[in-house]
Amino acid sequence: MGTEAFEVVSAVLSAEPISVDQAIAAVESDTAGAVVSFSGVVRNHDGGKAVERLSYSAHPTAHQVMADVVARLVAEQNAEAGAGTGQPVRIWAAHRIGMLEIGDPALVCAVSAAHRGQAFAVCSDLVDRIKEQVPIWKEQFFSDGTVEWVGAGS
């Protein structure tokens, strides 16, 4: 086997604010010709109702699931890549927990790679897997005073 093709820089749940700038800075390197980032931000509406803020709660296993989801993606990508190119693909991912306001980033991912095709593909796959598999629930607080729980990973 050659050098590892993938490096997980970070895969965490964070009670502190996260940012795309932070994610990009963490994955940039001299070998990367492409850096693709994603920021899922809190919007002011859902299902036609005005949202004031929301809160994310994580299952006690969510931290480990987050790490496992990213590790599984990396293992699959490494298997496809064979020995690797020696050009590392770097991954950074974080999901907020706690209370968030409109405009706050809730999920931020960044991927750097030698070429844009791979960076886009890995980042898209990463976002989908985190949203589908990591046990995090969203509590939405609407302007009309109602509250709705939305189960992630469902």
C-alpha positions as CSV (number, residue, x, y, z in Angstrom):
1,M,0.0,0.0,0.0
2,G,1.1,3.5,-0.7
3,T,0.4,6.6,1.4
4,E,-3.0,7.1,2.9
5,A,-5.2,9.0,0.5
6,F,-7.4,10.6,3.1
7,E,-6.9,12.6,6.3
8,V,-9.7,13.4,8.7
9,V,-8.7,16.8,10.2
10,S,-11.8,17.0,12.3
11,A,-15.2,15.3,12.7
12,V,-16.9,16.7,15.8
13,L,-20.1,18.0,17.4
14,S,-19.6,21.5,18.7
15,A,-21.3,23.5,21.3
16,E,-19.3,26.5,20.1
17,P,-19.9,28.4,16.9
18,I,-18.4,26.9,13.7
19,S,-17.5,28.6,10.4
20,V,-16.7,27.8,6.8
21,D,-13.5,30.0,7.1
22,Q,-12.4,27.8,10.0
23,A,-13.1,24.6,8.0
24,I,-11.4,25.9,4.8
25,A,-8.3,27.0,6.7
26,A,-8.0,23.6,8.4
27,V,-8.0,21.6,5.1
28,E,-6.0,23.9,2.8
29,S,-2.6,22.6,1.7
30,D,0.0,23.2,-1.1
31,T,-1.1,19.9,-2.8
32,A,-4.8,20.8,-2.9
33,G,-6.0,22.3,-6.2
34,A,-9.6,22.4,-4.9
35,V,-11.3,23.2,-1.6
36,V,-15.1,22.6,-1.5
37,S,-17.1,23.7,1.5
38,F,-20.6,23.4,2.6
39,S,-22.5,25.5,5.3
40,G,-26.0,24.4,6.3
41,V,-27.4,27.5,8.0
42,V,-30.5,28.1,10.1
43,R,-33.2,29.6,7.9
44,N,-36.2,31.7,9.0
45,H,-38.9,29.4,7.7
46,D,-39.9,25.8,7.5
47,G,-43.1,24.3,6.0
48,G,-44.5,27.8,5.4
49,K,-44.1,28.8,9.1
50,A,-41.8,31.5,10.4
51,V,-38.9,30.1,12.5
52,E,-37.4,32.3,15.2
53,R,-34.6,30.0,16.4
54,L,-33.8,26.3,16.9
55,S,-32.0,24.0,19.1
56,Y,-30.0,20.8,18.3
57,S,-29.8,17.9,20.7
58,A,-27.5,15.0,20.2
59,H,-27.9,11.4,21.4
60,P,-25.1,10.4,23.8
61,T,-23.6,8.2,21.0
62,A,-23.7,11.0,18.4
63,H,-20.1,12.0,18.9
64,Q,-18.9,8.5,18.1
65,V,-21.4,8.1,15.3
66,M,-20.1,11.3,13.7
67,A,-16.5,9.9,13.8
68,D,-17.6,6.5,12.5
69,V,-19.6,8.0,9.6
70,V,-16.5,10.0,8.4
71,A,-14.2,7.0,9.0
72,R,-16.5,4.7,7.0
73,L,-16.6,7.2,4.1
74,V,-12.8,7.4,4.2
75,A,-12.4,3.6,4.3
76,E,-14.7,3.3,1.2
77,Q,-12.9,6.0,-0.7
78,N,-9.5,4.5,0.2
79,A,-10.6,1.1,-1.1
80,E,-11.8,2.7,-4.4
81,A,-8.5,4.6,-4.7
82,G,-6.3,1.6,-4.2
83,A,-2.9,2.6,-2.9
84,G,-3.7,6.3,-3.1
85,T,-2.1,9.0,-5.2
86,G,0.0,10.5,-2.5
87,Q,-2.1,13.6,-2.8
88,P,-4.1,13.7,0.4
89,V,-7.8,14.4,0.5
90,R,-8.4,16.3,3.7
91,I,-11.8,16.3,5.5
92,W,-13.2,18.7,8.1
93,A,-16.8,18.4,9.5
94,A,-18.7,19.8,12.5
95,H,-22.3,19.9,13.5
96,R,-23.5,22.4,16.1
97,I,-25.5,21.4,19.2
98,G,-27.4,23.8,21.4
99,M,-29.4,26.9,20.6
100,L,-28.9,28.6,17.2
101,E,-30.2,31.8,15.8
102,I,-31.2,32.5,12.2
103,G,-28.1,32.6,10.0
104,D,-26.0,30.5,12.3
105,P,-24.1,27.6,10.6
106,A,-25.5,24.3,11.9
107,L,-23.4,21.9,9.7
108,V,-20.1,22.8,8.1
109,C,-18.0,20.6,6.0
110,A,-14.9,21.2,3.9
111,V,-12.9,18.9,1.7
112,S,-9.6,19.6,-0.1
113,A,-8.3,17.4,-2.9
114,A,-5.9,17.7,-5.9
115,H,-8.9,18.0,-8.2
116,R,-12.3,19.6,-8.0
117,G,-14.3,16.6,-9.1
118,Q,-13.2,14.5,-6.1
119,A,-13.5,17.4,-3.7
120,F,-17.2,18.1,-4.7
121,A,-18.1,14.4,-4.7
122,V,-16.6,13.7,-1.3
123,C,-18.1,16.8,0.3
124,S,-21.6,16.1,-1.0
125,D,-21.4,12.5,0.2
126,L,-20.1,13.6,3.6
127,V,-23.0,16.1,4.1
128,D,-25.6,13.5,3.1
129,R,-24.2,10.8,5.4
130,I,-24.0,13.1,8.4
131,K,-27.6,14.3,7.9
132,E,-28.9,10.8,7.4
133,Q,-26.9,8.9,10.1
134,V,-25.8,11.0,13.0
135,P,-28.5,11.0,15.7
136,I,-29.2,14.7,16.2
137,W,-32.7,16.2,16.7
138,K,-33.8,19.7,15.9
139,E,-36.3,21.6,18.0
140,Q,-37.8,24.4,16.0
141,F,-39.3,27.5,17.7
142,F,-41.9,29.2,15.4
143,S,-42.9,32.8,15.6
144,D,-46.5,31.8,16.4
145,G,-45.2,30.2,19.7
146,T,-45.4,26.6,18.5
147,V,-42.5,24.2,18.8
148,E,-41.8,21.2,16.5
149,W,-39.2,18.4,16.9
150,V,-37.6,17.1,13.8
151,G,-35.7,13.8,14.0
152,A,-32.4,13.7,12.2
153,G,-31.2,10.3,11.0
154,S,-34.8,9.4,10.1
